[in-house]
């Protein structure tokens, strides 16, 4: 369940950064996840709900944008969707070019990005 690890890492970084601000509450957190990250979106949401309990993130909405995977083939120059992929032991996908069948290189789709955080600030009166 690497979804919990990914969300825990993100939450830890986010809480550290937010502790430096005058935040009343976090309303929404937006992340972007590449399809080649092999993260289950429902499990990401569940992990976020569990791991945010008791923090300033509790009750905030997690928005997830999916980044479509793209490969580049050095053999024929193809750039686009993979024909099919095989997940190797270290969770780095290897992709086959749909044009020539050679292995392609991932150029997009392996991201895990914190895009935005929407907050309510404390009144500074």
C-alpha positions in Angstrom: 0.0 0.0 0.0 2.3 2.7 -1.2 -0.6 5.1 -1.3 -0.3 5.6 2.5 3.4 6.3 2.2 2.9 8.9 -0.6 0.1 10.7 1.3 2.0 10.6 4.6 5.0 12.2 2.9 2.9 14.9 1.3 1.0 15.6 4.5 4.2 15.8 6.6 5.7 18.4 4.1 2.4 20.3 3.9 2.0 20.5 7.7 5.5 21.7 8.2 5.0 24.5 5.6 1.5 25.4 7.0 2.8 25.7 10.5 4.7 28.8 9.5 1.5 30.6 8.5 -1.5 32.0 10.2 -4.0 29.4 8.9 -7.4 28.9 10.4 -8.4 25.9 8.3 -7.4 24.1 5.1 -10.4 23.9 2.7 -8.9 22.0 -0.2 -5.7 20.3 -1.3 -5.1 19.6 -5.0 -2.6 17.0 -6.1 -1.7 15.7 -9.6 -0.8 12.1 -10.0 0.7 10.5 -13.1 -1.0 7.3 -14.3 2.3 5.5 -14.3 2.7 6.1 -10.5 0.3 3.1 -10.1 -1.5 4.8 -7.2 -5.1 3.9 -6.6 -7.1 7.1 -6.4 -9.7 5.8 -3.9 -6.9 4.5 -1.7 -5.2 8.0 -1.9 -8.5 9.6 -0.7 -8.9 7.1 2.1 -5.2 7.6 3.2 -5.7 11.3 3.2 -8.9 11.1 5.3 -7.2 8.8 7.8 -3.8 10.6 8.0 -5.3 14.1 8.1 -7.3 13.4 11.3 -6.3 15.6 14.2 -4.4 18.0 12.0 -5.3 21.3 10.3 -6.1 19.3 7.2 -8.9 17.3 8.8 -12.1 17.8 6.9 -10.5 19.4 3.9 -11.3 18.1 0.4 -8.6 16.2 -1.6 -8.8 16.9 -5.3 -6.9 14.6 -7.6 -5.9 15.4 -11.2 -4.6 12.5 -13.3 -1.7 13.2 -15.6 -1.9 11.0 -18.7 1.2 9.0 -19.3 3.4 9.7 -22.4 6.4 7.8 -23.7 9.2 8.7 -26.2 10.7 6.0 -28.4 14.4 6.4 -29.3 14.0 3.7 -32.0 11.4 5.4 -34.2 10.8 8.8 -32.6 7.2 8.1 -31.5 5.9 10.3 -28.7 2.5 9.5 -27.2 0.6 6.8 -25.3 2.4 3.5 -24.6 1.2 0.4 -26.4 1.3 -1.5 -23.1 3.4 -1.4 -20.1 5.0 -3.8 -17.7 5.6 -2.9 -14.1 9.1 -3.8 -13.0 10.2 -4.6 -9.4 11.0 -1.0 -8.5 7.7 0.4 -9.7 9.3 2.2 -12.6 7.2 1.3 -15.7 8.8 0.1 -18.8 6.8 0.9 -21.9 6.6 -0.6 -25.3 6.2 1.7 -28.4 3.0 1.0 -30.2 4.7 1.8 -33.5 7.8 -0.4 -33.5 7.6 -2.4 -30.3 10.8 -1.1 -28.8 11.0 0.0 -25.2 10.1 3.7 -24.8 11.1 6.1 -22.1 8.5 7.7 -19.8 8.4 11.5 -20.4 5.2 12.2 -18.5 2.9 10.3 -16.1 5.2 9.4 -13.3 4.5 12.6 -11.3 3.1 13.1 -7.8 2.7 16.9 -7.4 1.1 19.1 -4.7 -0.6 21.6 -7.0 -2.5 23.9 -4.7 -3.8 24.4 -1.2 -6.8 26.5 -0.5 -6.9 27.9 3.1 -8.8 30.3 5.3 -6.5 32.6 7.2 -7.0 33.8 10.8 -8.2 37.4 11.2 -5.3 39.6 12.0 -7.3 42.2 14.0 
